[in-house]
């Protein structure tokens, strides 16, 4: 009787596959530095030569970046190569703002819905921490901190959806999203009352996720995006009226 040979993976291939999985699940994020070679080899239970070959594979595929004398990092090329041209287009064509809002409406609502179904206890703890930082930023009226905390809050929700594409798509457009949120908060007069309404909306999203209510989470996310969209529209119309008045005076 003839037996076919088993196609067992080479150890370096298996190591590369495991590191890829960590990148996909988000435990290794763009820009993260890998542990030292010796430490990582011990953690994975493999030899340093096998690990070195696996790292070379991932570097050649541009998933990792090796810096001479500075360690090995998860690449951010996928993020920057997607975002950079869109950022320039947004700068030159403000009308794209509506498309960004439409994208956020679809993506963030779906992410919140999935997070309500799939979030682990650890995810919920991270979400609570992200919410607390956001609340503190609004309480301190710190615009820069508000932007950073807002993006981090929504990214935590995307991670909690436990869908590799959701997490990495949000990560890929994080810089674009960051700029959009920055402009939103800058152009929308964030009065104490507006700030309270925004925090109430964020609280509703968090509570629905914690309460395992997917439909409520989706609705809360949609309500939040629509609110910001309307406020920005009002701000744009007000700015246009002011410019018209100034032209009449000149």
Phi, psi and omega in degrees: 000133179265134178249136177283149181285142177284133178267081180279139180291145173292149183302314178300324178294319179295321178295314180300319180298320180293320178293322175302317181298322179294323177293318180296319183281349176093001177287338168244115185253161177308130180094345179293140175268132178289152175302162177304150185307313180300314182295317182291323178297319178294317180300318182274348180070039182230169178281155180294322177299320178294319179296317181300319179294321179296318180296322178298321177302312185289328175293318180295333179268004175066025171272334176236156176235125179259123180252125184303118180074004184235006176095187182240135186233153172287131185293150171249014184296322180297324178291308186291324182293333177278317190281319189307309180295326180290324179298317179296319179296321178296322179297323185271339183227083181304338180297342179293348180303322178297322179293323178295318178297320179297319178297313180297321180302313182287313186290310186288328177294317179293321179297318179296320179298314180292324179298322178296332180272329193240349186302135176273173177300322178295319177300316182295325177294316178296322179295319178298320179293318179297320179294319180297320178295321179294317179298318180295323180295319179289324180294327181273355182055043180258102187298317180297316180293326178299316181297309182299318182289325179297312179297317181297322179298312182289328177292323177298321176297316179299318177297324183288348177286343179051048171231118187304321182290321178299309183300313185282332176291316177296319179297322181295326181258015185301318180293322177294317179295320180300315179295323180293317178294320179301315179293322181299312183288331179287316186278335179266117181299108183271082176288166177306322180292317177297319178301318179295321179293319178297316180293326176296321178292317178297321179297320180297320178296311181299315182296323179293321178293313179298324181277004179058047180243086187300318181294320178294323179295317179298313181297319181296319178294318179296319179299318180297311181296318179297321179299310181297320180299316180293317180296320179293323177298318177296319180297320180294319179293322178295318178297320180296319179296321179295318179295321178296320179296319179295323179294325179291331180281335185277000000 
